[in-house]
Structure formats: C-alpha cells, structure tokens
Amino acid sequence: MVKHAGANEVRLRVPILARGMQIVIEDNGCGFGLGQLSPFGNGLINMRKRMEEVDGSLKVDSALGKGTKLTVDIVPSDVP
C-alpha cells in the first residue's frame, strides 16, 4: 500500500458476522480507476481466484485520489 498507493494510513477491520467473518482493508492512497487496470497485473485477479477457491468473495472499491477499500467475505462451508 505504501509502495503502490502512496498511502500513509491503512485501516484493518475484522468484524465477526453471524455467517462467517469479513476482512476490510482501507487506505488513503492515490486509488485507481477500476477500468484502468494494467492487463499485465495479476494481483487482484489472483486475490479473487483465491477467495473463490475457499467459497469467499472479494470486493474492490477504488477511485483516483480517493484511496482503496478491499472487502473479503469468508463463510465456512458448514454454515447454513
């Protein structure tokens, strides 16, 4: 986050939900346009793929000059 976003503040929250847990990571960096991702970058693609492999999900919210927020939802497979 410091290297790529130039952030000087990062917030990490891990709320425990009724059906699992969530990890929220937010920074105050430069952000990026989701439509302007490099075709050579695999970071977000790999993160989404890993979450799908464990029945989780990844949501990315970012905008130029507004920072970035990553939300990971993890629900154990034995939870109805």
Backbone as a printed PyTorch tensor [residue, N CA C, xyz], in Angstrom:
tensor([[[  0.8160,  -1.1770,   0.0000],
         [  0.0000,   0.0000,   0.0000],
         [  0.8690,   1.2550,   0.0000]],

        [[  1.9500,   1.2040,   0.7250],
         [  2.8490,   2.3440,   0.7240],
         [  3.5270,   2.4500,  -0.6400]],

        [[  3.9910,   1.3290,  -1.1570],
         [  4.7270,   1.3280,  -2.4220],
         [  3.8350,   1.6980,  -3.6110]],

        [[  2.6920,   1.0410,  -3.7530],
         [  1.8680,   1.2260,  -4.9480],
         [  0.8810,   2.3720,  -4.8270]],

        [[  0.3690,   2.6250,  -3.6400],
         [ -0.6850,   3.6360,  -3.4860],
         [ -0.1890,   4.9330,  -2.8680]],

        [[  1.0040,   4.8970,  -2.2750],
         [  1.4860,   6.0880,  -1.6030],
         [  0.6930,   6.4110,  -0.3420]],

        [[  0.0780,   5.3960,   0.2400],
         [ -0.7520,   5.6010,   1.4290],
         [  0.1160,   5.8730,   2.6510]],

        [[ -0.4070,   6.7110,   3.5590],
         [  0.2640,   6.9030,   4.8410],
         [ -0.6470,   6.4940,   5.9940]],

        [[ -1.8070,   5.9470,   5.6430],
         [ -2.7340,   5.4360,   6.6510],
         [ -3.4590,   4.2170,   6.0780]],

        [[ -3.5070,   3.1540,   6.8790],
         [ -4.2110,   1.9280,   6.4970],
         [ -5.0690,   1.5030,   7.6760]],

        [[ -6.3150,   1.1630,   7.3930],
         [ -7.2160,   0.6730,   8.4390],
         [ -7.5640,  -0.7750,   8.1420]],

        [[ -7.5310,  -1.6020,   9.1740],
         [ -7.8740,  -3.0130,   9.0660],
         [ -8.9770,  -3.3030,  10.0690]],

        [[-10.0820,  -3.8590,   9.5740],
         [-11.1830,  -4.2610,  10.4460],
         [-11.4950,  -5.7180,  10.1490]],

        [[-11.8250,  -6.4750,  11.1870],
         [-12.1910,  -7.8790,  11.0250],
         [-13.4540,  -8.1290,  11.8350]],

        [[-14.6100,  -7.7220,  11.3030],
         [-15.8530,  -7.9990,  12.0220],
         [-16.2460,  -9.4680,  11.9020]],

        [[-16.7410, -10.0100,  12.9940],
         [-17.2410, -11.3760,  13.0050],
         [-18.7360, -11.2990,  12.7210]],

        [[-19.1660, -11.9680,  11.6920],
         [-20.5650, -11.9450,  11.2710],
         [-21.2700, -13.2270,  11.6980]],

        [[-22.5910, -13.2350,  11.6250],
         [-23.3550, -14.4230,  12.0130],
         [-22.9900, -15.6250,  11.1520]],

        [[-22.6570, -15.3920,   9.8850],
         [-22.3740, -16.5000,   8.9650],
         [-20.8990, -16.6470,   8.6330]],

        [[-20.0220, -15.9550,   9.3100],
         [-18.6010, -16.0570,   8.9950],
         [-17.8750, -14.8260,   9.4590]],

        [[-16.9190, -14.3800,   8.6520],
         [-16.1830, -13.1780,   9.0160],
         [-15.8890, -12.3580,   7.7790]],

        [[-15.4930, -11.1430,   8.0260],
         [-15.1970, -10.2160,   6.9460],
         [-13.8780,  -9.5340,   7.2820]],

        [[-13.0920,  -9.2790,   6.2720],
         [-11.8600,  -8.5210,   6.4390],
         [-11.9750,  -7.2970,   5.5470]],

        [[-11.8060,  -6.1260,   6.1480],
         [-11.8960,  -4.8770,   5.3990],
         [-10.5750,  -4.1340,   5.5640]],

        [[ -9.9530,  -3.8170,   4.4410],
         [ -8.6880,  -3.0830,   4.4410],
         [ -8.9000,  -1.8120,   3.6190]],

        [[ -8.6470,  -0.6620,   4.2370],
         [ -8.8300,   0.6210,   3.5540],
         [ -7.5490,   1.4340,   3.6570]],

        [[ -7.2210,   2.1470,   2.5810],
         [ -6.0730,   3.0450,   2.6400],
         [ -6.4710,   4.4220,   2.1180]],

        [[ -5.6200,   5.3920,   2.3890],
         [ -5.8660,   6.7570,   1.9260],
         [ -4.9110,   7.1150,   0.7920]],

        [[ -4.5350,   6.1210,   0.0170],
         [ -3.5930,   6.3270,  -1.0730],
         [ -4.2250,   6.9700,  -2.2920]],

        [[ -3.5220,   6.8650,  -3.4100],
         [ -3.9330,   7.5430,  -4.6390],
         [ -5.1280,   6.8850,  -5.3160]],

        [[ -5.4390,   5.6400,  -4.9670],
         [ -6.5580,   4.9470,  -5.6050],
         [ -6.2830,   4.6660,  -7.0720]],

        [[ -7.2440,   4.0520,  -7.7320],
         [ -7.1030,   3.7580,  -9.1590],
         [ -8.4830,   3.5810,  -9.7570]],

        [[ -8.5790,   3.8020, -11.0400],
         [ -9.8210,   3.5550, -11.7550],
         [ -9.9290,   2.0750, -12.0700]],

        [[-11.0280,   1.4620, -11.6790],
         [-11.1630,   0.0110, -11.8820],
         [-11.1290,  -0.3660, -13.3600]],

        [[-11.4930,   0.5320, -14.2310],
         [-11.4380,   0.2640, -15.6650],
         [-10.0650,   0.4990, -16.2620]],

        [[ -9.1290,   0.9650, -15.4510],
         [ -7.8010,   1.3060, -15.9440],
         [ -6.7240,   0.3780, -15.4040]],

        [[ -7.0900,  -0.8430, -15.0530],
         [ -6.1110,  -1.7930, -14.5320],
         [ -5.1980,  -2.2600, -15.6440]],

        [[ -3.9590,  -2.5040, -15.3050],
         [ -2.9840,  -2.9840, -16.2680],
         [ -3.3160,  -4.4140, -16.6890]],

        [[ -3.2570,  -4.7060, -17.9820],
         [ -3.5020,  -6.0830, -18.4220],
         [ -2.4010,  -7.0370, -17.9730]],

        [[ -1.2800,  -6.5010, -17.4890],
         [ -0.1610,  -7.3320, -17.0590],
         [ -0.1750,  -7.5830, -15.5550]],

        [[ -1.0320,  -6.8880, -14.8260],
         [ -1.1060,  -7.0630, -13.3890],
         [ -2.0530,  -8.1960, -13.0300]],

        [[ -1.6270,  -9.0730, -12.1450],
         [ -2.4450, -10.2170, -11.7580],
         [ -2.8740, -10.1800, -10.3030]],

        [[ -2.4810,  -9.1630,  -9.5600],
         [ -2.7320,  -9.1280,  -8.1320],
         [ -4.1930,  -9.3010,  -7.7510]],

        [[ -5.0670,  -8.4480,  -8.2730],
         [ -6.4890,  -8.5350,  -7.9360],
         [ -7.1280,  -9.7920,  -8.5100]],

        [[ -6.7070, -10.1850,  -9.6910],
         [ -7.2370, -11.4130, -10.3000],
         [ -6.8920, -12.6130,  -9.4260]],

        [[ -5.6500, -12.6810,  -8.9640],
         [ -5.2240, -13.7940,  -8.1020],
         [ -5.9500, -13.7800,  -6.7680]],

        [[ -6.1560, -12.5910,  -6.2090],
         [ -6.8710, -12.4960,  -4.9310],
         [ -8.3060, -12.9910,  -5.0770]],

        [[ -8.9830, -12.5810,  -6.1480],
         [-10.3600, -13.0480,  -6.3880],
         [-10.4040, -14.5600,  -6.5690]],

        [[ -9.4530, -15.0660,  -7.3270],
         [ -9.3890, -16.5100,  -7.5930],
         [ -9.2050, -17.2930,  -6.2920]],

        [[ -8.3220, -16.8190,  -5.4290],
         [ -8.0920, -17.4970,  -4.1470],
         [ -9.3410, -17.4660,  -3.2750]],

        [[-10.0580, -16.3740,  -3.2870],
         [-11.2880, -16.2830,  -2.4930],
         [-12.3500, -17.2460,  -3.0310]],

        [[-12.4680, -17.3430,  -4.3370],
         [-13.4290, -18.2750,  -4.9350],
         [-13.0930, -19.7190,  -4.5620]],

        [[-11.8100, -20.0370,  -4.4720],
         [-11.3860, -21.4010,  -4.1300],
         [-11.8210, -21.7990,  -2.7240]],

        [[-12.0270, -20.8270,  -1.8420],
         [-12.4560, -21.1220,  -0.4690],
         [-13.8820, -20.6230,  -0.2190]],

        [[-14.6530, -20.4870,  -1.3100],
         [-16.0400, -20.0150,  -1.2470],
         [-16.1740, -18.6530,  -0.5810]],

        [[-15.1850, -17.8130,  -0.7750],
         [-15.2340, -16.4490,  -0.2690],
         [-15.4430, -15.4880,  -1.4240]],

        [[-15.4010, -14.2040,  -1.1130],
         [-15.5430, -13.2010,  -2.1630],
         [-14.6550, -12.0100,  -1.8600]],

        [[-14.3190, -11.2710,  -2.8960],
         [-13.5030, -10.0760,  -2.7800],
         [-14.2170,  -8.9460,  -3.4970]],

        [[-14.3790,  -7.8450,  -2.8160],
         [-14.9610,  -6.6440,  -3.4230],
         [-13.9120,  -5.5490,  -3.3480]],

        [[-13.7100,  -4.8300,  -4.4580],
         [-12.7340,  -3.7570,  -4.5300],
         [-13.4610,  -2.4620,  -4.8510]],

        [[-13.2570,  -1.4540,  -4.0100],
         [-13.7810,  -0.1160,  -4.2580],
         [-12.5910,   0.8260,  -4.3060]],

        [[-12.4450,   1.5280,  -5.4180],
         [-11.3380,   2.4530,  -5.5500],
         [-11.6810,   3.5120,  -6.5800]],

        [[-11.1240,   4.6760,  -6.3980],
         [-11.2730,   5.7580,  -7.3630],
         [-10.0330,   6.6330,  -7.2670]],

        [[ -9.6450,   7.2070,  -8.3810],
         [ -8.4510,   8.0510,  -8.3990],
         [ -8.5630,   9.1430,  -7.3430]],

        [[ -7.5280,   9.2640,  -6.5290],
         [ -7.4730,  10.2830,  -5.4940],
         [ -8.3220,  10.0030,  -4.2650]],

        [[ -8.9940,   8.8510,  -4.2170],
         [ -9.9120,   8.5500,  -3.1160],
         [ -9.4900,   7.3580,  -2.2660]],

        [[ -8.3670,   6.7320,  -2.5610],
         [ -7.9490,   5.5630,  -1.7960],
         [ -8.6110,   4.2940,  -2.2930]],

        [[ -8.3700,   3.2120,  -1.5750],
         [ -8.8770,   1.9010,  -1.9780],
         [ -9.4140,   1.1680,  -0.7590]],

        [[-10.4890,   0.4190,  -0.9900],
         [-11.0920,  -0.4090,   0.0600],
         [-11.2710,  -1.8170,  -0.4910]],

        [[-10.6880,  -2.8020,   0.2060],
         [-10.8540,  -4.2100,  -0.1390],
         [-11.7230,  -4.8590,   0.9290]],

        [[-12.7500,  -5.5780,   0.5030],
         [-13.6250,  -6.2820,   1.4340],
         [-13.6140,  -7.7540,   1.0700]],

        [[-13.1950,  -8.5750,   2.0170],
         [-13.1470, -10.0220,   1.8280],
         [-14.2070, -10.6400,   2.7350]],

        [[-15.1040, -11.4210,   2.1580],
         [-16.1080, -12.1460,   2.9350],
         [-15.7490, -13.6190,   2.9330]],

        [[-15.7190, -14.2090,   4.1290],
         [-15.3690, -15.6150,   4.2740],
         [-16.4980, -16.3000,   5.0560]],

        [[-17.1190, -17.2940,   4.4250],
         [-18.2040, -18.0370,   5.0590],
         [-17.7980, -19.5030,   5.0610]],

        [[-17.6460, -20.1040,   6.2280],
         [-17.3000, -21.5270,   6.2760],
         [-18.3500, -22.3710,   5.5570]],

        [[-17.9150, -23.4230,   4.8960],
         [-18.8300, -24.2490,   4.1070],
         [-19.8380, -24.9910,   4.9690]],

        [[-19.5930, -25.1570,   6.2600],
         [-20.5310, -25.8720,   7.0990],
         [-21.5660, -24.9610,   7.7510]],

        [[-21.5890, -23.6810,   7.3640],
         [-22.5770, -22.7370,   7.8960],
         [-23.7510, -22.6420,   6.9320]],

        [[-24.9680, -22.8470,   7.4190],
         [-26.1350, -22.7950,   6.5140],
         [-26.4200, -21.4040,   6.0050]]])
